Amino acid sequence: MNDNSIKYLMTEYHKSHINRTNQIIHYFCVPLIFWSITAALWTIKIPYVFNMAVITAVLLMLYYLLKSFKVFATMLLFTSLCLTINGWIENKSWSLLTIAIAVFVAAWIGQFIGHHIEGKRPSFYKDLQFLLIGPAWVVFKFFNIKL
């Protein structure tokens, strides 16, 4: 199996997420981290483009498309939901950046607690690419989607 294939990357990511408690923590924390990053980027306005979250989402979707159309389609839906939530919060005149930072910090604390319980280091210590694989793995695992 190609070391850069989506199947290989998902399998490798899964190896440090076997413990059920760690998985449950990831089901909450990984989407919150992903959302919080899109929210923080949303606050960086760019003329003619809308904001930095849109540019980042396009680049991220290209990455997923190169890996697998199924991963791309699934993550496009999830990312679109995140961006929609950002617009909704911004329209409420709440401080999107403050909320994003608080959620980001709390979710990372949760992640490290999960990995302490698991007894294994986070996958991204091995390869930063796993920071992009984690959200796809969570969505696929949570909804029992097969590659």
Secondary structure, DSSP 8 states (H G I E B T S, - for coil): --TTSHHHHHHHHHHT--SHHHHHHHHHHHHHHHHHHHHHHHTSEETTTEEHHHHHHHHHHHHHHHH-HHHHHHHHHHHHHHHHHHHHHHHTT--HHHHHHHHHHHHHHHHHHHHHHHTS--GGGT-TTHHHHHHHHHHHHHTT---
